[in-house]
Amino acid sequence: MQPIQCGTCGNKVLAEKFSPSHTSVQWLDDAESACPEFARRAALGEHSSWIPTCPALRDSIEKAVLEGELATDQLRHEPVPGRLG
């Protein structure tokens, strides 16, 4: 796993990319206190374990892949059904 920083809030996680649709993320801090999106949704009554992702963090991980900052040795370059690009 490699460290990735969210381009929006600065939260840091460890991430690993196995395929276009399989990304593994390990949070280093409590998601509800480290991520404004998780905090906002938790304030609305959602528990962080039911929130699938933060869009800003997901975008930061995808950007790291495109820029070669996140190793993708095992990544197969196949299109993801229903997803552009």
KEKETOR-383874 format. One record per residue: residue number from 1; residue in one letter; x negated, y, z negated of N, C-alpha, C in turn. Coordinates in steps of 0.02 Angstrom, whole numbers, plus 50000, padded with zeros to 5 digits. Example, Ala and Ser with C-alpha at 12.3 -4.5 7.8 and 13.67 -1.06 7.14 Angstrom:
! residues 2
+------+------+-------+-------+-------+-------+-------+-------+-------+-------+-------+
! resi ! resn !  n.px !  n.py !  n.pz ! ca.px ! ca.py ! ca.pz !  c.px !  c.py !  c.pz !
+------+------+-------+-------+-------+-------+-------+-------+-------+-------+-------+
!    1 !    a ! 49340 ! 49716 ! 49610 ! 49385 ! 49775 ! 49610 ! 49340 ! 49835 ! 49610 !
!    2 !    s ! 49358 ! 49888 ! 49646 ! 49316 ! 49947 ! 49643 ! 49355 ! 50002 ! 49606 !
+------+------+-------+-------+-------+-------+-------+-------+-------+-------+-------+
! end
This chain:
! residues 85
+------+------+-------+-------+-------+-------+-------+-------+-------+-------+-------+
! resi ! resn !  n.px !  n.py !  n.pz ! ca.px ! ca.py ! ca.pz !  c.px !  c.py !  c.pz !
+------+------+-------+-------+-------+-------+-------+-------+-------+-------+-------+
!    1 !    m ! 49957 ! 49941 ! 50000 ! 50000 ! 50000 ! 50000 ! 49955 ! 50062 ! 50000 !
!    2 !    q ! 49981 ! 50114 ! 50032 ! 49942 ! 50176 ! 50038 ! 49982 ! 50234 ! 50008 !
!    3 !    p ! 49947 ! 50283 ! 49978 ! 49982 ! 50341 ! 49951 ! 50010 ! 50385 ! 50007 !
!    4 !    i ! 50071 ! 50407 ! 49997 ! 50105 ! 50453 ! 50043 ! 50136 ! 50508 ! 50001 !
!    5 !    q ! 50132 ! 50570 ! 50024 ! 50161 ! 50626 ! 49989 ! 50220 ! 50653 ! 50030 !
!    6 !    c ! 50276 ! 50666 ! 49997 ! 50334 ! 50694 ! 50030 ! 50317 ! 50765 ! 50054 !
!    7 !    g ! 50330 ! 50779 ! 50116 ! 50317 ! 50845 ! 50144 ! 50364 ! 50899 ! 50120 !
!    8 !    t ! 50419 ! 50879 ! 50088 ! 50468 ! 50927 ! 50064 ! 50457 ! 50946 ! 49991 !
!    9 !    c ! 50450 ! 50895 ! 49947 ! 50446 ! 50910 ! 49875 ! 50378 ! 50894 ! 49844 !
!   10 !    g ! 50336 ! 50857 ! 49881 ! 50270 ! 50841 ! 49854 ! 50267 ! 50776 ! 49813 !
!   11 !    n ! 50324 ! 50742 ! 49804 ! 50325 ! 50679 ! 49768 ! 50277 ! 50630 ! 49802 !
!   12 !    k ! 50242 ! 50591 ! 49762 ! 50195 ! 50541 ! 49790 ! 50221 ! 50471 ! 49775 !
!   13 !    v ! 50216 ! 50428 ! 49827 ! 50235 ! 50358 ! 49822 ! 50181 ! 50317 ! 49855 !
!   14 !    l ! 50185 ! 50252 ! 49847 ! 50144 ! 50206 ! 49885 ! 50189 ! 50174 ! 49938 !
!   15 !    a ! 50165 ! 50169 ! 50000 ! 50206 ! 50143 ! 50054 ! 50167 ! 50094 ! 50096 !
!   16 !    e ! 50204 ! 50049 ! 50127 ! 50176 ! 49999 ! 50172 ! 50227 ! 49988 ! 50228 !
!   17 !    k ! 50204 ! 49985 ! 50289 ! 50249 ! 49979 ! 50347 ! 50236 ! 49911 ! 50380 !
!   18 !    f ! 50287 ! 49869 ! 50384 ! 50280 ! 49802 ! 50412 ! 50309 ! 49797 ! 50482 !
!   19 !    s ! 50360 ! 49837 ! 50497 ! 50393 ! 49838 ! 50562 ! 50430 ! 49904 ! 50568 !
!   20 !    p ! 50457 ! 49919 ! 50626 ! 50494 ! 49983 ! 50632 ! 50551 ! 49989 ! 50581 !
!   21 !    s ! 50580 ! 49933 ! 50561 ! 50636 ! 49937 ! 50514 ! 50619 ! 49914 ! 50443 !
!   22 !    h ! 50558 ! 49894 ! 50430 ! 50539 ! 49869 ! 50363 ! 50483 ! 49911 ! 50334 !
!   23 !    t ! 50501 ! 49952 ! 50286 ! 50454 ! 49993 ! 50250 ! 50461 ! 49977 ! 50176 !
!   24 !    s ! 50406 ! 49964 ! 50144 ! 50407 ! 49951 ! 50072 ! 50380 ! 50013 ! 50036 !
!   25 !    v ! 50418 ! 50036 ! 49985 ! 50399 ! 50096 ! 49948 ! 50397 ! 50080 ! 49874 !
!   26 !    q ! 50343 ! 50100 ! 49842 ! 50337 ! 50093 ! 49769 ! 50332 ! 50163 ! 49739 !
!   27 !    w ! 50381 ! 50180 ! 49699 ! 50382 ! 50246 ! 49666 ! 50332 ! 50245 ! 49609 !
!   28 !    l ! 50296 ! 50300 ! 49602 ! 50246 ! 50306 ! 49549 ! 50275 ! 50339 ! 49487 !
!   29 !    d ! 50329 ! 50375 ! 49496 ! 50365 ! 50408 ! 49441 ! 50439 ! 50390 ! 49446 !
!   30 !    d ! 50477 ! 50405 ! 49394 ! 50549 ! 50394 ! 49396 ! 50579 ! 50434 ! 49454 !
!   31 !    a ! 50615 ! 50401 ! 49498 ! 50642 ! 50433 ! 49558 ! 50687 ! 50493 ! 49542 !
!   32 !    e ! 50727 ! 50487 ! 49489 ! 50774 ! 50541 ! 49472 ! 50739 ! 50603 ! 49447 !
!   33 !    s ! 50679 ! 50596 ! 49420 ! 50643 ! 50655 ! 49397 ! 50591 ! 50679 ! 49448 !
!   34 !    a ! 50568 ! 50634 ! 49493 ! 50516 ! 50652 ! 49541 ! 50544 ! 50680 ! 49607 !
!   35 !    c ! 50605 ! 50664 ! 49624 ! 50633 ! 50680 ! 49690 ! 50696 ! 50723 ! 49682 !
!   36 !    p ! 50696 ! 50783 ! 49711 ! 50756 ! 50826 ! 49706 ! 50819 ! 50794 ! 49735 !
!   37 !    e ! 50811 ! 50755 ! 49789 ! 50870 ! 50722 ! 49819 ! 50899 ! 50669 ! 49772 !
!   38 !    f ! 50855 ! 50629 ! 49741 ! 50879 ! 50580 ! 49693 ! 50909 ! 50615 ! 49632 !
!   39 !    a ! 50878 ! 50668 ! 49609 ! 50905 ! 50705 ! 49551 ! 50974 ! 50734 ! 49567 !
!   40 !    r ! 50983 ! 50762 ! 49627 ! 51047 ! 50790 ! 49647 ! 51101 ! 50736 ! 49647 !
!   41 !    r ! 51085 ! 50679 ! 49677 ! 51134 ! 50625 ! 49681 ! 51147 ! 50594 ! 49613 !
!   42 !    a ! 51096 ! 50590 ! 49571 ! 51106 ! 50564 ! 49503 ! 51152 ! 50610 ! 49463 !
!   43 !    a ! 51144 ! 50675 ! 49473 ! 51187 ! 50724 ! 49439 ! 51260 ! 50716 ! 49460 !
!   44 !    l ! 51271 ! 50687 ! 49519 ! 51340 ! 50675 ! 49544 ! 51366 ! 50607 ! 49520 !
!   45 !    g ! 51325 ! 50571 ! 49481 ! 51348 ! 50508 ! 49452 ! 51319 ! 50445 ! 49484 !
!   46 !    e ! 51278 ! 50451 ! 49536 ! 51248 ! 50392 ! 49567 ! 51187 ! 50371 ! 49526 !
!   47 !    h ! 51177 ! 50306 ! 49519 ! 51116 ! 50281 ! 49487 ! 51064 ! 50273 ! 49541 !
!   48 !    s ! 51001 ! 50290 ! 49526 ! 50949 ! 50289 ! 49577 ! 50940 ! 50220 ! 49610 !
!   49 !    s ! 50955 ! 50167 ! 49575 ! 50946 ! 50101 ! 49605 ! 50996 ! 50088 ! 49662 !
!   50 !    w ! 51048 ! 50129 ! 49667 ! 51097 ! 50121 ! 49721 ! 51085 ! 50170 ! 49778 !
!   51 !    i ! 51035 ! 50213 ! 49772 ! 51020 ! 50262 ! 49825 ! 50967 ! 50230 ! 49870 !
!   52 !    p ! 50982 ! 50218 ! 49933 ! 50935 ! 50180 ! 49976 ! 50871 ! 50218 ! 49992 !
!   53 !    t ! 50873 ! 50283 ! 50000 ! 50813 ! 50320 ! 50018 ! 50825 ! 50395 ! 50013 !
!   54 !    c ! 50771 ! 50431 ! 50014 ! 50774 ! 50504 ! 50021 ! 50755 ! 50519 ! 50094 !
!   55 !    p ! 50798 ! 50554 ! 50131 ! 50782 ! 50568 ! 50201 ! 50716 ! 50606 ! 50210 !
!   56 !    a ! 50699 ! 50652 ! 50166 ! 50636 ! 50689 ! 50173 ! 50576 ! 50643 ! 50163 !
!   57 !    l ! 50580 ! 50597 ! 50115 ! 50526 ! 50550 ! 50104 ! 50520 ! 50502 ! 50163 !
!   58 !    r ! 50576 ! 50478 ! 50187 ! 50576 ! 50434 ! 50245 ! 50542 ! 50469 ! 50305 !
!   59 !    d ! 50560 ! 50532 ! 50316 ! 50529 ! 50570 ! 50371 ! 50454 ! 50578 ! 50361 !
!   60 !    s ! 50433 ! 50588 ! 50299 ! 50362 ! 50596 ! 50284 ! 50325 ! 50530 ! 50298 !
!   61 !    i ! 50356 ! 50474 ! 50282 ! 50325 ! 50409 ! 50295 ! 50320 ! 50398 ! 50370 !
!   62 !    e ! 50372 ! 50413 ! 50407 ! 50371 ! 50405 ! 50480 ! 50319 ! 50450 ! 50512 !
!   63 !    k ! 50312 ! 50511 ! 50486 ! 50261 ! 50557 ! 50512 ! 50192 ! 50529 ! 50499 !
!   64 !    a ! 50181 ! 50500 ! 50440 ! 50116 ! 50470 ! 50424 ! 50101 ! 50413 ! 50471 !
!   65 !    v ! 50150 ! 50374 ! 50490 ! 50140 ! 50319 ! 50538 ! 50121 ! 50348 ! 50605 !
!   66 !    l ! 50158 ! 50397 ! 50629 ! 50145 ! 50427 ! 50695 ! 50076 ! 50459 ! 50699 !
!   67 !    e ! 50054 ! 50488 ! 50643 ! 49989 ! 50522 ! 50641 ! 49932 ! 50476 ! 50623 !
!   68 !    g ! 49947 ! 50412 ! 50613 ! 49895 ! 50363 ! 50598 ! 49870 ! 50365 ! 50526 !
!   69 !    e ! 49906 ! 50400 ! 50482 ! 49886 ! 50405 ! 50412 ! 49909 ! 50344 ! 50371 !
!   70 !    l ! 49958 ! 50308 ! 50396 ! 49983 ! 50248 ! 50362 ! 49966 ! 50189 ! 50407 !
!   71 !    a ! 49922 ! 50146 ! 50383 ! 49900 ! 50089 ! 50422 ! 49959 ! 50046 ! 50442 !
!   72 !    t ! 49958 ! 50027 ! 50504 ! 50012 ! 49985 ! 50531 ! 49983 ! 49927 ! 50570 !
!   73 !    d ! 49930 ! 49897 ! 50545 ! 49898 ! 49841 ! 50579 ! 49948 ! 49785 ! 50594 !
!   74 !    q ! 49993 ! 49774 ! 50549 ! 50041 ! 49720 ! 50557 ! 50105 ! 49742 ! 50593 !
!   75 !    l ! 50108 ! 49806 ! 50613 ! 50168 ! 49833 ! 50644 ! 50176 ! 49810 ! 50716 !
!   76 !    r ! 50233 ! 49781 ! 50731 ! 50250 ! 49763 ! 50799 ! 50287 ! 49821 ! 50829 !
!   77 !    h ! 50268 ! 49843 ! 50887 ! 50299 ! 49901 ! 50919 ! 50359 ! 49880 ! 50959 !
!   78 !    e ! 50415 ! 49869 ! 50924 ! 50477 ! 49850 ! 50956 ! 50530 ! 49902 ! 50937 !
!   79 !    p ! 50577 ! 49915 ! 50982 ! 50629 ! 49963 ! 50965 ! 50674 ! 49936 ! 50909 !
!   80 !    v ! 50699 ! 49981 ! 50869 ! 50746 ! 49963 ! 50817 ! 50816 ! 49972 ! 50845 !
!   81 !    p ! 50858 ! 49921 ! 50844 ! 50925 ! 49927 ! 50872 ! 50963 ! 49985 ! 50839 !
!   82 !    g ! 50994 ! 50025 ! 50879 ! 51035 ! 50080 ! 50854 ! 50996 ! 50141 ! 50833 !
!   83 !    r ! 50931 ! 50143 ! 50845 ! 50890 ! 50199 ! 50823 ! 50851 ! 50227 ! 50883 !
!   84 !    l ! 50853 ! 50293 ! 50891 ! 50816 ! 50323 ! 50945 ! 50742 ! 50323 ! 50930 !
!   85 !    g ! 50702 ! 50315 ! 50981 ! 50629 ! 50319 ! 50974 ! 50602 ! 50260 ! 50943 !
+------+------+-------+-------+-------+-------+-------+-------+-------+-------+-------+
! end
